[in-house]
């Protein structure tokens, strides 16, 4: 009697609230994704495929999990009259704790960033939902109620779990007996969505979105049976998809749209990829690879700790989702599959890190990706620009991280440049080298917070006057990247803000000699006096020929860290030794001549000197130590 009471207690329904982030996501799903409703079927079948993959992997070490049900498959059932659709699998299944965790919360890092990225734009939000792995909730786009029945492989029949919700903030969980392992998800469709329960429409959606799934996806063959979700599929069922791993098929037999749908499946993306590379390698190492470059960056691309990598299969058995050992970090945006015939089925992440075959495959796959990008750049400049705009900041890391492919990476880099009015990064080093004057043996560049800030820098003036092209670097990573480059095709990289610059040594047409310059000895005396006013705020005050229109600028020491890099390191919490820039003065400028005329007025001389310094600080993108005093100084000079 006590046992019966206990059993009844375990079956009692328990109602819980969704995590706040899930409620926010459900609200967006239900009310926003009007034209992407069919993604629910793609997501549910993909989840079922993942469940079968995970069971097959766990069964390598625990074959008893398969028991006598060894044929893994996915079943889609429906009842057009009652208006429901059900997706079932005999995969790994879930325990009660897993049901609560996986269907009630978003248990993934970066949740807040993900939700912040949801914009209300249907196309973009549908893509993010798939990438973040919350596709199950897309069921509520079409369903007024969702019921899930599941039992984890290895648990007793009495440890089945039922989950149900109407998507309104709460869900109910209870224990139920379930003879079969795996999961069934039944959607009770909204009145206006009952067309999804029509067999012809369901078949067309499965063939469009899930034909590449490597497990059979079945439907009732001739009649739609109203069968219980725990009943084995009968002989009247038919396989709707091809049920063959796409990467194992000959390339000549695969249509472009099949590659696109496979990419959408593995990347959980709603857009087509920019390009792909499909290779089958035989010889000392035998493996297949199918790699894709997405069209849009994921929201967590710049988090180097986020999960990344390709899906790893060994002899067509799924091993892991994010095998980062097969591609270098700067290619972490690449999605795809690697299937090895040589690795052991029980391979672990630790073994992958130590395996010589994996290291060789990593190098080969990196070259495949670079080949793919070479072709894209040559065949479709517009699509390559899309790639660069989305992934360029990450791809640049390869200059430092992949020395063996550095020349190939350099050829694929894009820059903003003074040769164009466009601030987008579109120029190549090859074009820069072709356009330069014959007597120029350096590649000039300047780093700033933005291309617009770089264009307005006074250090550009003499280069503009002489018709010399300068690369405008504005990504936070740029100074770090260029700092690891010595040359390109014999041309040294030169930061135009570093060291002293003699305009006469530059190539190009020499400028017209400035008129009304004060005597050089008098100028030198004034510069020394300015240094005494500024004291320890600068390391020196000197005349320069790099300025033609502006009165002053700051120059870095030849080996001093750039301003952008200093800012990044300080923002990350690193303490840096204090550095003092050099104040350079255009002694031909009217402000300097005014300084010479006012040298007898000590207060006005100091105000003018400090104003020239503060102007230079601002144009370099630095912050003023005392903005209030700067404003008062300007006001005094305006009154004077």
N, C-alpha and C positions, 0 to 999 in steps of 0.2 A: 504493500500500500504506500509506504514511504517512497519507494522507487517510482511509482506512478506519479506522485505529487511532484517529485523532483523533475521528472520528464516533462510534466505540464509546465513547470516553471521555466525550463530551458526553452520551451517553445513560445513563451509569452512574447508578444511584440514589444519592441523598445523603440520609441520615437526619439530622434536626435535632430539637432539643428545643423544645417550646413555651415561650414566655415564661411566667414564674412566674404572672403575672396571668391568662393564658389557662388554665393548668392549674387555677387556683382557680375560674375561671368554668366550665370544663368539668365540674368535680366537682359544682358546684351544679346545672348543667343536667341532668346525667345522673341525679342522685339526688334532686332536690327538686321539679321541675316536673311532678308526676304528672298533674294535671288540665288542663294547658295544652299538651299534646303537639302539637296541630295547629298551633301557631304556627310550626313549622318550615316548613310549606308557604307560609304567608303571607310569612315573611321571605325565603325563597328566590325567590319570584316578585317580591317588591318589589326585591330586589337585581338580578334580571334586568331589571326595568323601568328601574332606575337606570342599568344598563349600556347599555341601548338609548338612553336619554335622553342620556347622555354622548357616545355615538358620534354621534348626530344633531347635537349641539352642535359637536363637533370637526370634523364634516364640512362645517360652514358655511365654514370657512377651508381645509379640506383635503378636498375632495369625493372625491378618489381613495380615501379610506379605505372608502367604501361599495362601490367597485368595481362589480360587476354584481349585488350582493346588496343591493338598496335597500329591500326590504320587511322592516322590523324586526318581530320577533315573538318570542314565548316558547312553547316546546314542553314539555309535560309528558308523559312516557312512563312505562311501568310494566310489570312482569311479576309477576302475582299468584303464579304457580307458583314462580319463583325468589325472589320476595320483595324486589324493588327498585323504587324510584321515582327518576325522573331529571327535573331541571328544566334546560332548555337555552335559550340565547338567542344571537342573532347580533349582540350589542352590541359594546362597546368591547374586551372581553377583557382579559387580563393578560399581562405579560411575566414571565419567571422571577423577577426581582427583586421585582416587584409581588406575585407569589404568595407569596413568602417573607415579605414585609412585611405583607401584608394578611391572610394566613391563619395566620400564626405568631405575630403580636404584636398587641397593642392599641395602635396608634400614635396615641393621642389624648390630649390633655392632660386632667387631672382623673381619670386612671385610678384612683388610690388612693381618691379621694372616691367614685367610682362603685362600687368593690368594697366600700367601707365601708358603702354604702347598701344592699347586698344583705342582706336580713334573714332569708331563709328563708320569708317570706310569699309564697306562690305568685303571687297577683294582683299584688302590688307589684313583685316581682322580674321577672315577665314584662314589666311595663311598662318598667322600667329597662333591661332587655336590649334591647328594641326602640328606645328613645330613644337609647341610646348607640351604636347602629349595629353591634352584634356579633351580629346575628341569625343569621349563618351558622352559628355554633356551636350553635344550637338543633337542628341536624341530629342531633347526638349524643343528643338526648332519645330518638329512635326508632331510630337506626341504630347497628349494631355496627361498621360501617366506612363511611367516606365517601371517594369518589374524585372528583376534580375534573380535568377536562381543559379547557385554555384556550389561546387564541392571541390576542395583542393585534392589533387592526386596524393594518395597515401593515407588520407583520412577515412574513417569509417563512414558507411552509408548514413548513419544517424547524425553526422556532423555537417550536413548540408546547410546552406544559408539562403534566406530570401531577403531581398532588398527591394523596396518600392518607394516611389516618390512622384509627386505631381509637379515638382520643380518650383515649389512656392516657398522654399526656405527650410523645409523639414524633410526627413526621410525616415522610413521605418525598417527595422531589421528584426528578423526572428529566425530561430532554428527550425529547419524542416528536414525530413528524411529525403535523401536523393541517391538513387541507385548508381547513377553515372557520375564520373568525375567531369570537370569542365564547367562551362558557363553558358547560360542561355539568357539573352536579353530580349524581352518582349516589349514592343512599343505599341501602346493603344493610341492610334492616330487621332488627331483632331479632325473634326468633321470635314474641314476644307482640304485636308491632306490625305484623305483615304485613297486617292489615286495611287499612292505609293504601295498599296496592297494589291494592285493589279499585276498578275504574273508577267505579262509581256513587258510592262514598264520596269519591273524588278530585274528581269533578265537583261534588258538593255543597259540598265545602270551597272549591273555586275560586270558585264562584258566591257563596258566603257572604263570603269574605274578599278576593277579588281581582276582583270584577266590574267595579270602577271603573278598573282598570288601563287606561291609554290605548293599549296595544299588544295585539294579538290573543294570547290564551292558548289554545293548541290542544292537543287530545288525539286519539289514534287514534279514528276515527269509529265503526267497528263491531267491529273486532277489535283486541286489543292486540298490536301487532307487537313482536317482540323484535329491535329494530333497533339497529345500532351508533350511538353518539352522534355520529359524524361524518357520518351519512347525512342527506340532505335529507328533510324531512317530505314524505310522498307525498300524493296526492290524496285518500286516505281520511281525512285529518285533518279535524276539525271545530273551529270556534272556540267556546270555552265561555263566554267573557265578552262583555260588550257592546262593549268596546274603543272607547269614546268618552269623551273627556275630560269628566268630570262637570260642571265649571264652565261648559262650553259649552252644556249642555242647559237647556231652560226649567225654571224652578223648579217649575212645576205638574206636571212629568213625573217629578220625583225623589221617591222615598220617603224618609221619615226614616231608615230603616235604611241606605239608600245613602249618605246624608251621613255617618252614623256610621262605616261601613266605610271611606269615603274618608279621613275624619279619622284613623282608626287606621293607615291606610297611610302618609299623609304625616308623621304625628307619631310613628309607631312606638310607639303607645300601645295598651294592652290594655283601656282604659276608654273609655266614650263621652264626648264633650265636654259641657261645661255648656250651650253654646249656639253658634249659628253665624249668619253673615250672608252671603247670596249675592246679589251685585249685578252687573248688566251695564250699563255706562255707555256712552252714545252721544252724539255731538255733537262739540265741539272736540277732546276727548280720548276715545278709544274703548278701553275695557279691561273685563275681567271680574275679579271678585275673589270668593274664597270663603274666609272667615276663621272661625276657631274659637277658643273659649276652653277650654283643657283643664280637667279636673277636679282634677288634681294637678300640683304644681310639679315641674319637673325638679330633679335634685340640684344642678345648677350655676346655678340661677336667680340667685343673689345675686352671681355673678361677672360683672361688667359687661363683661368682655372675652371671655366665651364666645361661640361662634357663635350667631347669632340671626337672626331675620327670616323672611320668607316665601319660598316657592319662586317664582322668576320665570320666566315663559314669555313669549316674543314670537311672536305669530302661531302659538301652540300648540307652538312649539319650545322645549324646556327650555333655559334659560340658566344658572341657578345656584340652589343650594340655600338659601343664607342671604343674601338680599338685604335687608340691614338698612336700606337707604335708604328703604324704603316705610312704615316705622312708626317713631315716636319710641321712644327707649330705654325709657321707662317702660311701654311696651306690648310689651316683648320676650318676654312669655309667650305672645303670640298666635301661632297656627300657621295656615298657609293657603297660598293660591296667588293670584298676580296674573298675568294674561295680557294684555299690551298689544298693540294692533294698530299702534301708532305708533312705538315704539322700534325702532332698527336691530337686526338679528340679531347684529351683532358688538359689541353694547354691553358695556362694561366697568364695573367698580365705580367707577373714576375718572369715567367719563362720567355714571354715575348720580348722583354727588354734585354734578355741575355742571348737571344737566338741569332746566330750569324745569318741564317736564311732570311729572317725577318729584316735584319739590317740591309741586306742586299735588295730585298723586295721594296723596302722603304726608298732607297735611292732610285730604283727603277720606276716606282710609282710617281715620285717627285718629277722625274724626267717626263713621264706621260702627261702629267698636268701641265708642265711647261710647254710641251708639244701642243697640247690642246689650246693653250692660251696664245701660242704663236699663230696657230691656224685661225683662231678667232680674230686676232688683231689684223691678220692679212686679208681675211675674207669679209669681215663685217666690222668696220671701224666704229659704227654706232653702237653695236652690241658690246664691243670691247670697251667703249667709253662707259657704258652702263656698268660693266664689271669693275672698271677702275674707280668710278665714283662710289661704288658700294664697298669694294674690298681693297682698294689701293693702300690705305693706311696700314692694313695688316700685311699685305703682300710685300711691302717695302722691308719688313723685318727680315726677309730672306737675304737681303744684301749682307747682313751681319751673320745670320744663322746658317747659311748654306754657301760656304765659300766655293765649293766645287762647281756650283751652278751660277756664280755671281755674274759672269758676263752675260748669260742668258737672261737673268733677272734684270740687269741694267737695261737691256734692250727693250724690256717690257714696261719700264717705268714711264710715268707721265708727269709733267710739271706744268705749273703756270709760269708764264714768261712775259717779259716786257715786249716781246715780239708780237704779242697779241693784246687786244683790249679785253679779251675774255678772261675772267678770273678762274675759270675751270682749268683743271690740270689736263692739258691736251698735247703738250709738246714733248717730243722724244729727245734723248741725248744725241741720237743720230742726226736729227734735223738741226739741232743746235750746232753740232760740229760742221755740218755742211754749210750753214749760213755764216759762220764766223769769218772775220778777215783772215787772210793768209798769214799775217804776222802775229796772230793771237795764239798763245800757247796755254791758255787757261780757260776753265769754265767758271764764269762768275756767278755767284749766288748771294742772296740775302735772305735771312730768316726773320719772320715777324709773326704776329698773332693772326694775321689774315693777309690774303693777297692785296687787299685795298690798303692795309697799313704798310705793307712792303712797298707798294707803288708810291706812297706819299713820303717815303723815307728820304731825307736829304742826301744820304750816301749815294743815292742813285744818280744824282744830278750830273756829275761829270761823265758818267757812262752814257746817260741819255744824250748829252751834248755831243759825244763822239760817236753815237750810233752803235754802241756796244750792247749786245743782248745780255740780260741778267735773269737768272732763274729766281722765281719768287717762291720761297719755301714757307709754308704756313701750318703744316701738320705738326702736332707735338713731337712726333717721332723723327722728323726730318733731320734735325741737327745731329741726332744720335746716328742716323744712317750715314749721312755724308761724312761724319767724323771717322767712319771706317773705310772710306774710299780714298785711294791715293790718286787714281787717274782714270780716265776713260779715253781709249784710243790715243794715248800719249798726252792728253790734256789734263793738267792738274786742276783740282777743284779749289776755288779761292773764295773765301768769305770776304765780301767787299767792305765789311765793317771792322775787319781786324787789321791791326798794324798800321804803319804809316803808308800813305799812298802818294806816289809822285805821278801827277797827271801826265807829265812829259814821257813817262815810261809806258803809258798805255798805248795800244794800237788805235787806229782810227785817226780822224782829222783833228789836229791840235786846235784848241779853242783860241779865240781872239784874246790878246793880252788885256787884262782888266785895266780900265782907266781910273785915275784919281786915287791910286793906292798911296798910302802914306809911306814915308821913308822906312826901310826895313829895320834900321837900328831903333827908330822910335816904336815901331810895331813890336819888336822883341822886348823892349822895356815895358810896354803896356801889357804884354802877355805875362811877364813875370809879376807885375803888380796884380793882375787878375788872379794868378795862382796864389798870391798872398791873401787875397780876399776870400777865396774858396777854401784854402787850407787843406784839411784832410779829406774833403769831399771828393776830390779828384786826385789822380796820381800825377797829372801834368796838365798844362795848358799850352797848346802849340798851334802854329799856323798850319793850314792845310790847303791843298789844291783840289781836294775832292768835291768841294762845294762851289756852286756857281750862282745860286739864287738865295740859298739860306745863309743865315749868319753863323750858325754853330751846329755841331753834332757831337755825339759821343762815339769814341772808337774803343774797341777792345784790344787788349794785349794780344800779341801773336798767338799765344797758347792759352788764353783765358777761355773759360767755358762761356758759351753763348747765353744770351738773356733768356731765350725760350727754355733751354735746358735747365738753367738755374731755377726758373719758375716751376717747372715740372717737379724737379727734385725736392724743392722746398715744400711744394704742395703735398708730396708723399711723406713728409715728415723728416726728411734728411737735413742735417745741418751742414752748411757749406762754409768754407772759409770766406771771409769778407774780401771782396775785390773792389778796386776803385778804377773807374773808367778814365779815359783820357778825354779832356774837353778840347775839341778842335775848332778853330775860329777861322772864318773867311775874312781875312784882313782887308779885302777889297769891298766888303759890304758896308752900306751906309751906316748901320748901327755901330760898327767898329769905328768908323770915322767920327761918329757922334761921341763915342766913348773917349776918343783922343781929344776932342774939343772940350769935354767936360772933366778932364782929369784933375782939374783944380778943385772941383766940387766933390769932396770925399763921399758924401752921402749918396749923391746921384751916381757917382762912379760905381759904388757898391751895388746900388739897385740895378743898374744896367748890366753889370757883370753877372749878378745872380740871375737876372732875367735870361741872359744868353745861356746860362747853364741849365735853368729850369726848362727852357724851350727844348734844349737838346735831350733832356731826360724824358720829356713827354713824347717827342717824336720817335724815341727808341722804344716806346711802349713800357717804360718803367713808371712806377708810382712816385709822386712827390712826397718827400718826408713831411712837409708842412704846407698843404694846399691853401690853408687860410692866409698864411704869410705871403704866398705867391699872389693871391688875389689882392691883398692890400698893397703889395709892391706895384702891381699893374695899375691900380687906381692912382697911386702917387705919381707914376710916370704919365698917366693920362692927364692929371691935373697940371703937371709941369709942362 
